[in-house]
Amino acid sequence: MSVFIPPDWRDASAYPDVSPSTWAWEFLRRNPEYQKDYEHFASLPDYCANGAKTAKWHCTQANWWDDPKLRYCKQPLLPDEDTVEEYFHRTGDDTPFHYSLEDYLVEKWGFTSTEIYDPACDGIVGLEYTPELPKPIGCKYFDQEKGEYVTDEIEPENPYEYTLRFDLRYSIEKQLLEAAEILQGRKDLRFSILSDEMMRYSAGVKIENLPMYLRAYDGKQARATYQEIGEELYPRIDEEVAKQRAFNAFKKAKELVQGGYRELMKSA
């Protein structure tokens, strides 16, 4: 199988300016656990369920079930476990019967697509993020003056969040269309009043710092010292200060690799 080889961390041109969602992939593909998951996934045979999509199905014994023969299991099978009933009686595993390893990995790593990406692939445009449906907010009470129930809207603390209330007595499709218009209007308004400085931030970091973080991370993987990384990334400042910045950059990169990339996905 293909193997991801990081670029030369000393070459700034190997870390071009891209979108936050594409940076998300750059950090995720360096996650050792993700690399291990993909290697295991890629090593399994394909199984086509009822002529539908081709997916990777896994269990510890390839001859366990007749249909499907391979699937994802939360817990390993025991050597003497030959039936579905025995396995479920022991584990209480509530995983859907037709649940592939691909389905599991997509959910585990936060993808919205149904495809597991090869860490060695450079052609990933970016990882997408799908927010949850709006949740009800506010306090509903009876307004004596208006003679009807009203709801006080509560403005969320996060300026990038906005929540709507749906009425299940009426058409959900129509309400979703109206919600889309409202949210788009709010988004346009929000982005029109945000300063350029605020727009430069994503996941609590400045977008322009992401290449430095990634280079510091790749430098450590290449066994460079913080002193060497600092001299390369921050050549115009004091050596000790540069060394500390290199350490901070690696620390932030490690946080993004280990899960912080999900916040970058929200900027897609």
C-alpha positions, -999 to +999 in steps of 0.1 A: +000+000+000+010+036-004+028+054+025+025+090+034+059+107+033+059+143+047+076+170+026+109+185+035+100+207+065+127+232+055+111+239+022+084+266+028+071+261-008+060+226+002+034+241+025+013+264+002-015+286+014-048+265+013-082+266+029-087+257+066-106+226+055-077+214+034-054+221+063-076+198+083-067+170+060-030+178+063-031+175+100-053+144+101-032+125+076-003+128+100-023+111+128-006+077+136-039+062+147-056+073+115-027+059+094-030+026+113-068+025+108-064+031+070-037+004+067-060-021+084-090-010+063-070-012+030-057-047+038-092-062+040-111-077+010-139-058-006-175-069+000-204-058-022-236-058-001-266-067-023-249-052-054-249-018-037-217+001-027-184-017-023-172-014+013-147-030+036-162-055+060-143-069+089-144-095+116-116-115+132-128-147+116-134-145+078-157-176+079-179-163+107-211-153+090-223-164+056-239-131+047-221-108+050-188-127+056-170-096+068-183-068+089-172-044+117-174-057+153-170-035+184-154-064+202-132-093+189-148-126+183-138-156+205-122-186+187-151-208+195-178-183+185-195-195+154-229-178+154-243-143+155-264-153+185-234-164+205-216-132+198-245-108+206-255-128+237-219-123+251-212-087+241-246-071+238-231-054+207-258-030+193-239-023+161-262-026+131-258-058+112-249-041+080-222-019+095-189-019+077-155-009+089-157+020+064-189+032+081-172+031+114-141+049+103-161+076+086-179+083+118-148+080+140-128+105+121-156+130+114-160+126+076-192+136+060-184+116+029-186+078+028-150+073+017-118+067+038-089+087+023-054+073+019-030+093+040-006+094+011-031+112-011-023+148-019-054+154-039-079+159-011-095+193-016-106+195+020-127+178+047-163+189+050-182+195+082-220+191+085-235+208+116-264+194+135-299+205+128-310+237+147-320+231+183-349+249+200-339+278+221-355+305+243-381+304+270-418+300+259-444+318+280-479+333+277-479+370+270-509+386+287-507+417+266-506+399+233-529+371+244-506+344+230-476+323+237-443+339+227-407+328+229-378+350+240-349+345+216-316+338+233-286+350+214-259+322+215-225+331+231-207+319+199-211+345+172-209+317+146-240+299+160-276+306+154-305+284+165-340+281+151-372+265+164-392+241+143-429+232+146-434+195+139-471+201+132-462+217+099-442+208+068-406+201+077-395+207+041-410+241+040-395+251+073-361+238+062-362+261+031-372+290+053-344+282+078-319+281+050-328+316+039-327+329+075-293+313+082-278+325+049-290+360+058-275+358+092-242+344+078-240+372+053-246+398+080-221+382+104-193+380+078-200+416+067-194+430+101-165+408+112-132+425+110-104+411+088-085+403+120-113+381+133-117+363+099-081+352+101-088+329+130-100+293+129-099+267+156-084+293+179-053+298+157-043+322+130-047+306+096-014+320+084+004+302+113-008+268+102+021+262+078+046+270+106+028+245+129+029+218+103+065+224+094+074+222+131+055+189+134+072+175+104+106+187+116+102+168+149+092+137+130+124+141+110+143+142+144+152+179+142+157+197+175+136+226+186+167+247+182+171+237+146+134+242+139+135+276+155+165+287+135+148+277+103+113+290+109+121+321+129+156+332+116+152+369+125+146+367+162+166+357+193+176+320+193+161+312+226+128+329+217+128+311+183+134+278+201+104+284+224+082+294+194+092+262+177+082+242+208+048+261+209+043+255+172+049+218+176+026+216+206-002+233+187+003+211+157+001+180+178-032+192+192-045+197+156-032+163+146-049+146+175-083+160+170-082+197+166-085+194+129-122+189+134-125+226+142-107+235+110-133+214+091-160+238+102-144+266+081-152+247+049 
